[in-house]
Amino acid sequence: MLRITTHDNQEFLTLQLEGSLMGPWVQELECCWEATQPGVPSRPVWIDLKGVTFIDHAGKNLLTALHAKGVQFVAAGCLMRAVVTEITQGLE
């Protein structure tokens, strides 16, 4: 299960994730991100991973693709910080 909450203000847009980013929830995040794009062409987009407990390979691939499009991440805990470091520094 994954909960996606959108926090929108004039400075930036945040997609707050809670749960597991895996299976069908990866596509749900991608759809949610695509739905926000017409409204935020010039504002930074952040994905808040502080409430994420697991990310599968497809989820990591999506986050990597979103990072390449300028998305930034907020993470807490050793596991999520390690995943963000891997994505943002291109480690595999």
Secondary structure, DSSP 4 states (H G I P E B T S, - for coil): -EEEEEEE-SS-EEEEEEEEE-THHHHHHHHHHHHHGGG-SSS-EEEEEEEEEEE-HHHHHHHHHHHHTT-EEE--SHHHHHHHHHHHTT--
